[in-house]
Amino acid sequence: MKILVVEPLKEPYEKEIDGTLETMQEIVGGLIQAIYPFDHPEIALICNDDGKLMKLPLNRALFDMDGKIVDIIAGTFFLCSAPTDSENFGSLTDEQIEEYKTRFEALEIYITR
């Protein structure tokens, strides 16, 4: 399964994984949560379900249609395909990899108090 991994303070990179729950949990460092924050409902963002509670480093912001921050993902996350006709996640296309690499290429630094 071809995914796009986004780590805090690093550029996104493509990775091939076996698609098992254990592998997905290893990438995000714990229990996984799938969210669908994009205009493309077939793209899932998989993150650590307890990332903020675990005080993982803040990674990338998610924005609404007006460009306002609606959430900040804590810890490493990845993007994959979430076909509506399947219960399993799948590979991103090369075009999706490039689109989301560009979207998340800017490194974001957050200062918490």
GUDOGU-779655 format. One record per residue: residue number from 0; residue in three letters; x, y, z of N, C-alpha, C, O in turn. Coordinates in Angstrom, 3 decimals, padded with zeros to 6 digits. Example, Ala and Ser with C-alpha at 12.3 -4.5 7.8 and 13.67 -1.06 7.14 Angstrom:
2
R    k    r       n_x       n_y       n_z      ca_x      ca_y      ca_z       c_x       c_y       c_z       o_x       o_y       o_z
R    0  ALA   013.190  -005.690   007.800   012.300  -004.500   007.800   013.200  -003.300   007.800   014.236  -003.319   008.465
R    1  SER   012.850  -002.250   007.080   013.670  -001.060   007.140   012.900   000.030   007.870   013.409   001.138   008.039
//
This chain:
113
R    k    r       n_x       n_y       n_z      ca_x      ca_y      ca_z       c_x       c_y       c_z       o_x       o_y       o_z
R    0  MET   000.858  -001.170   000.000   000.000   000.000   000.000   000.905   001.234   000.000   001.783   001.365   000.852
R    1  LYS   000.685   002.131  -000.957   001.501   003.336  -001.080   000.827   004.492  -000.332  -000.315   004.854  -000.615
R    2  ILE   001.566   005.065   000.634   001.036   006.139   001.464   001.987   007.337   001.417   003.095   007.253   000.888
R    3  LEU   001.522   008.455   001.987   002.351   009.646   002.151   002.482   009.905   003.650   001.485   010.152   004.328
R    4  VAL   003.701   009.848   004.163   003.959   010.049   005.590   004.365   011.505   005.812   005.170   012.063   005.066
R    5  VAL   003.781   012.114   006.866   004.099   013.492   007.222   004.524   013.510   008.686   003.709   013.319   009.588
R    6  GLU   005.811   013.743   008.902   006.367   013.817   010.250   006.573   015.281   010.626   006.783   016.117   009.747
R    7  PRO   006.515   015.605   011.923   006.782   016.977   012.339   008.175   017.420   011.893   009.148   016.678   012.027
R    8  LEU   008.253   018.627   011.367   009.507   019.274   010.964   010.278   018.527   009.879   011.494   018.681   009.761
R    9  LYS   009.570   017.713   009.083   010.189   017.001   007.964   009.299   017.147   006.732   008.092   017.363   006.836
R   10  GLU   009.923   017.024   005.573   009.158   017.030   004.340   008.412   015.706   004.195   008.929   014.663   004.597
R   11  PRO   007.205   015.731   003.628   006.447   014.492   003.419   007.205   013.540   002.484   007.934   013.972   001.591
R   12  TYR   007.016   012.254   002.709   007.666   011.269   001.850   006.743   010.081   001.604   005.910   009.721   002.435
R   13  GLU   006.925   009.497   000.442   006.164   008.331   000.037   006.748   007.098   000.720   007.959   006.987   000.909
R   14  LYS   005.853   006.168   001.085   006.312   004.935   001.725   005.388   003.799   001.305   004.179   003.986   001.165
R   15  GLU   005.959   002.646   001.111   005.196   001.434   000.801   005.068   000.628   002.092   006.073   000.303   002.724
R   16  ILE   003.824   000.303   002.488   003.601  -000.482   003.709   002.714  -001.683   003.384   002.116  -001.761   002.311
R   17  ASP   002.642  -002.617   004.337   001.834  -003.819   004.117   000.346  -003.609   004.418  -000.473  -004.466   004.084
R   18  GLY  -000.013  -002.493   005.037  -001.414  -002.188   005.286  -002.016  -002.836   006.514  -003.226  -002.752   006.720
R   19  THR  -001.201  -003.482   007.339  -001.739  -004.090   008.555  -001.953  -003.028   009.624  -001.311  -001.978   009.612
R   20  LEU  -002.854  -003.313   010.537  -003.117  -002.404   011.647  -001.848  -002.148   012.446  -001.589  -001.018   012.859
R   21  GLU  -001.072  -003.172   012.661   000.160  -003.037   013.441   001.132  -002.055   012.785   001.744  -001.233   013.467
R   22  THR   001.270  -002.142   011.476   002.162  -001.234   010.758   001.653   000.204   010.834   002.435   001.131   011.046
R   23  MET   000.350   000.389   010.663  -000.224   001.734   010.751  -000.028   002.327   012.140   000.299   003.506   012.275
R   24  GLN  -000.229   001.506   013.181  -000.037   001.972   014.546   001.432   002.324   014.810   001.730   003.276   015.531
R   25  GLU   002.325   001.559   014.228   003.755   001.829   014.393   004.121   003.197   013.792   004.903   003.945   014.378
R   26  ILE   003.558   003.511   012.640   003.868   004.784   011.982   003.417   005.967   012.833   004.160   006.938   012.981
R   27  VAL   002.198   005.899   013.399   001.670   007.036   014.169   002.008   006.962   015.661   001.761   007.914   016.402
R   28  GLY   002.565   005.849   016.095   002.981   005.725   017.489   001.871   005.420   018.470   001.943   005.825   019.630
R   29  GLY   000.842   004.710   018.024  -000.246   004.345   018.936  -001.511   004.012   018.174  -001.481   003.648   016.999
R   30  LEU  -002.638   004.149   018.886  -003.934   003.849   018.280  -004.194   004.795   017.115  -003.883   005.984   017.186
R   31  ILE  -004.769   004.255   016.042  -005.012   005.101   014.875  -006.413   005.691   014.892  -007.356   005.110   015.430
R   32  GLN  -006.511   006.857   014.288  -007.782   007.531   014.057  -007.779   007.977   012.602  -006.807   008.568   012.132
R   33  ALA  -008.857   007.697   011.893  -009.000   008.153   010.508  -009.917   009.360   010.482  -011.023   009.326   011.023
R   34  ILE  -009.451   010.430   009.850  -010.290   011.603   009.645  -010.296   011.924   008.156  -009.419   011.490   007.409
R   35  TYR  -011.285   012.683   007.743  -011.477   012.975   006.329  -011.652   014.487   006.147  -012.758   014.961   005.888
R   36  PRO  -010.547   015.241   006.285  -010.649   016.696   006.294  -010.518   017.377   004.929  -010.489   018.606   004.856
R   37  PHE  -010.439   016.606   003.864  -010.127   017.170   002.552  -011.355   017.218   001.647  -012.374   016.582   001.915
R   38  ASP  -011.229   017.985   000.578  -012.283   018.059  -000.431  -012.483   016.715  -001.122  -013.553   016.439  -001.664
R   39  HIS  -011.452   015.888  -001.097  -011.525   014.552  -001.694  -011.900   013.550  -000.597  -011.033   013.158   000.184
R   40  PRO  -013.155   013.128  -000.518  -013.568   012.223   000.566  -012.921   010.849   000.508  -013.011   010.076   001.462
R   41  GLU  -012.268   010.541  -000.611  -011.620   009.232  -000.720  -010.207   009.235  -000.148  -009.510   008.224  -000.223
R   42  ILE  -009.776   010.362   000.424  -008.457   010.463   001.036  -008.631   010.513   002.555  -009.340   011.372   003.080
R   43  ALA  -007.980   009.587   003.249  -008.038   009.557   004.716  -006.717   010.038   005.296  -005.646   009.732   004.771
R   44  LEU  -006.804   010.790   006.376  -005.641   011.188   007.161  -005.653   010.297   008.389  -006.608   010.318   009.165
R   45  ILE  -004.610   009.522   008.568  -004.515   008.583   009.694  -003.511   009.138   010.690  -002.340   009.335   010.366
R   46  CYS  -003.985   009.390   011.911  -003.128   009.969   012.943  -003.282   009.181   014.244  -004.075   008.244   014.332
R   47  ASN  -002.507   009.583   015.245  -002.584   008.964   016.565  -003.829   009.500   017.263  -003.986   010.710   017.428
R   48  ASP  -004.701   008.599   017.665  -005.963   008.973   018.309  -005.737   009.776   019.588  -006.567   010.613   019.945
R   49  ASP  -004.635   009.536   020.277  -004.334   010.225   021.532  -003.156   011.185   021.400  -002.540   011.546   022.403
R   50  GLY  -002.837   011.602   020.178  -001.654   012.417   019.937  -001.552   013.662   020.791  -000.481   013.969   021.313
R   51  LYS  -002.655   014.385   020.942  -002.617   015.612   021.749  -002.531   015.288   023.237  -001.824   015.965   023.984
R   52  LEU  -003.250   014.256   023.665  -003.187   013.864   025.075  -001.789   013.380   025.457  -001.346   013.563   026.591
R   53  MET  -001.099   012.759   024.493   000.260   012.269   024.720   001.297   013.384   024.557   002.494   013.177   024.759
R   54  LYS   000.800   014.581   024.184   001.673   015.742   023.968   002.725   015.477   022.898   003.882   015.876   023.030
R   55  LEU   002.296   014.788   021.827   003.180   014.594   020.682   003.432   015.951   020.038   002.607   016.854   020.174
R   56  PRO   004.551   016.115   019.341   004.851   017.409   018.718   003.766   017.800   017.712   003.285   016.970   016.940
R   57  LEU   003.397   019.071   017.738   002.422   019.544   016.764   003.053   019.483   015.375   004.231   019.796   015.202
R   58  ASN   002.261   019.080   014.401   002.797   018.764   013.090   002.306   019.753   012.030   003.032   020.685   011.684
R   59  ARG   001.104   019.571   011.517   000.575   020.415   010.451  -000.850   020.837   010.795  -001.593   020.115   011.460
R   60  ALA  -001.205   022.028   010.321  -002.547   022.557   010.537  -003.485   022.109   009.424  -003.064   021.842   008.299
R   61  LEU  -004.753   022.034   009.765  -005.813   021.811   008.797  -006.640   023.098   008.751  -006.920   023.702   009.786
R   62  PHE  -007.022   023.505   007.553  -007.687   024.784   007.351  -009.090   024.600   006.794  -009.374   023.622   006.102
R   63  ASP  -009.976   025.569   007.111  -011.306   025.556   006.517  -011.270   026.275   005.166  -010.203   026.677   004.701
R   64  MET  -012.414   026.432   004.553  -012.500   027.048   003.225  -012.062   028.510   003.228  -011.684   029.045   002.185
R   65  ASP  -012.110   029.161   004.397  -011.711   030.568   004.509  -010.245   030.728   004.886  -009.771   031.848   005.079
R   66  GLY  -009.519   029.607   004.991  -008.108   029.673   005.327  -007.828   029.787   006.818  -006.704   030.094   007.214
R   67  LYS  -008.840   029.542   007.650  -008.662   029.590   009.103  -008.310   028.202   009.625  -008.841   027.195   009.158
R   68  ILE  -007.413   028.166   010.594  -007.024   026.891   011.196  -008.206   026.302   011.960  -008.810   026.972   012.797
R   69  VAL  -008.527   025.055   011.668  -009.595   024.359   012.392  -009.045   023.294   013.327  -009.718   022.880   014.271
R   70  ASP  -007.812   022.848   013.061  -007.194   021.840   013.921  -005.715   021.767   013.569  -005.297   022.180   012.487
R   71  ILE  -004.939   021.241   014.493  -003.531   020.961   014.256  -003.306   019.506   014.629  -003.636   019.084   015.737
R   72  ILE  -002.749   018.752   013.713  -002.485   017.337   013.958  -001.216   017.218   014.795  -000.199   017.839   014.483
R   73  ALA  -001.279   016.423   015.853  -000.121   016.180   016.718   000.504   014.844   016.338  -000.190   013.837   016.196
R   74  GLY   001.819   014.849   016.177   002.539   013.622   015.860   002.536   013.309   014.377   001.946   014.023   013.567
R   75  THR   003.204   012.234   014.052   003.289   011.772   012.671   001.922   011.289   012.204   001.189   010.638   012.949
R   76  PHE   001.593   011.621   010.952   000.373   011.096   010.345   000.693   010.653   008.933   001.760   010.950   008.397
R   77  PHE  -000.253   009.936   008.340  -000.084   009.575   006.939  -001.408   009.666   006.209  -002.482   009.640   006.811
R   78  LEU  -001.301   009.772   004.899  -002.469   009.838   004.031  -002.530   008.562   003.211  -001.508   008.038   002.769
R   79  CYS  -003.751   008.073   003.016  -003.958   006.896   002.192  -005.316   007.023   001.519  -006.082   007.945   001.799
R   80  SER  -005.597   006.098   000.642  -006.886   006.060  -000.020  -007.886   005.368   000.905  -007.548   004.430   001.628
R   81  ALA  -009.121   005.854   000.861  -010.195   005.234   001.637  -011.387   005.029   000.696  -012.370   005.767   000.758
R   82  PRO  -011.289   004.026  -000.166  -012.356   003.810  -001.152  -013.710   003.601  -000.482  -013.828   002.851   000.487
R   83  THR  -014.723   004.270  -001.010  -016.060   004.162  -000.414  -016.653   002.763  -000.571  -017.555   002.387   000.178
R   84  ASP  -016.162   001.999  -001.528  -016.699   000.660  -001.760  -015.888  -000.434  -001.060  -016.008  -001.613  -001.396
R   85  SER  -015.059  -000.036  -000.083  -014.212  -001.005   000.608  -014.113  -000.664   002.086  -014.226   000.499   002.473
R   86  GLU  -013.905  -001.675   002.900  -013.698  -001.457   004.328  -012.219  -001.270   004.652  -011.865  -001.009   005.802
R   87  ASN  -011.357  -001.402   003.653  -009.917  -001.317   003.863  -009.363  -000.046   003.241  -009.923   000.502   002.292
R   88  PHE  -008.248   000.407   003.801  -007.530   001.527   003.212  -006.731   001.005   002.028  -006.469  -000.193   001.919
R   89  GLY  -006.345   001.926   001.136  -005.604   001.516  -000.043  -004.515   002.505  -000.403  -004.245   003.456   000.330
R   90  SER  -003.902   002.263  -001.540  -002.796   003.081  -002.031  -003.280   004.398  -002.616  -004.362   004.487  -003.196
R   91  LEU  -002.450   005.411  -002.445  -002.658   006.677  -003.132  -002.147   006.544  -004.559  -001.254   005.741  -004.832
R   92  THR  -002.710   007.325  -005.462  -002.187   007.378  -006.822  -000.957   008.291  -006.827  -000.731   009.042  -005.878
R   93  ASP  -000.176   008.221  -007.888   000.986   009.102  -008.014   000.553   010.571  -008.005   001.247   011.418  -007.442
R   94  GLU  -000.585   010.873  -008.623  -001.093   012.235  -008.659  -001.483   012.713  -007.256  -001.204   013.855  -006.889
R   95  GLN  -002.123   011.844  -006.477  -002.494   012.205  -005.109  -001.248   012.415  -004.249  -001.202   013.343  -003.441
R   96  ILE  -000.243   011.563  -004.418   001.018   011.726  -003.678   001.595   013.105  -003.959   001.968   013.819  -003.028
R   97  GLU   001.674   013.487  -005.221   002.255   014.784  -005.585   001.421   015.938  -005.051   001.970   016.915  -004.541
R   98  GLU   000.099   015.835  -005.162  -000.788   016.901  -004.679  -000.600   017.141  -003.186  -000.477   018.286  -002.750
R   99  TYR  -000.576   016.069  -002.402  -000.487   016.235  -000.955   000.941   016.475  -000.467   001.135   017.043   000.608
R  100  LYS   001.931   016.055  -001.231   003.315   016.441  -000.921   003.428   017.957  -000.985   004.015   018.589  -000.108
R  101  THR   002.863   018.520  -002.030   002.883   019.972  -002.197   002.094   020.652  -001.078   002.534   021.658  -000.523
R  102  ARG   000.944   020.105  -000.756   000.086   020.704   000.274   000.769   020.742   001.639   000.590   021.696   002.396
R  103  PHE   001.552   019.710   001.956   002.173   019.624   003.280   003.685   019.854   003.268   004.358   019.544   004.250
R  104  GLU   004.229   020.392   002.169   005.682   020.566   002.081   006.223   021.641   003.019   007.372   021.553   003.451
R  105  ALA   005.426   022.645   003.339   005.889   023.703   004.239   005.990   023.162   005.662   005.023   022.622   006.200
R  106  LEU   007.151   023.309   006.259   007.342   022.864   007.645   006.699   023.891   008.554   006.880   025.093   008.362
R  107  GLU   005.956   023.434   009.535   005.242   024.326   010.436   005.811   024.163   011.845   005.996   023.045   012.325
R  108  ILE   006.081   025.279   012.492   006.614   025.278   013.848   005.591   025.920   014.758   005.103   027.016   014.482
R  109  TYR   005.266   025.239   015.845   004.283   025.749   016.807   004.947   025.893   018.155   005.717   025.031   018.581
R  110  ILE   004.644   026.982   018.817   005.176   027.246   020.149   004.011   027.117   021.119   003.012   027.824   020.996
R  111  THR   004.141   026.219   022.076   003.099   026.039   023.072   003.577   026.583   024.401   004.772   026.616   024.695
R  112  ARG   002.635   026.999   025.171   002.970   027.564   026.499   002.377   026.732   027.575   002.544   027.039   028.756
//
